Amino acid sequence: MTSDSPLQSTTATDKGERLDELEIKFAYQQETIDSLNETVTKQWEFIEKLRRQISRLEGRLVEMSEWQGGDNEPPPPHY
C-alpha cells in the first residue's frame, strides 16, 4: 500500500503552480522580445531612409557648389 503524504501532494501542486508561473513569464518575455524586435526593425528602416536622404542632399550640395563656381571666389568686401 502506498501512502501519499500531504507533503508530496503539496509539492506536486507547488511545482504545477511554479510551472504555470514560468510559462506565463516566458509568454510575456516572448511578447516583449517580439515587440522590441519590431521596434528595432522599424528604427533601422528609418535610419536607412535618413542615410539615403543625407546622401542625396550631399550630392545636391556638391552640384550647387560646382554650379556656383566652387570655393575659388574671394569673400565679399565686408569681411
Secondary structure as GFF3:
##gff-version 3
##sequence-region A 1 79
A	DSSP	alpha_helix	6	67	.	.	.	ID=ss1
###
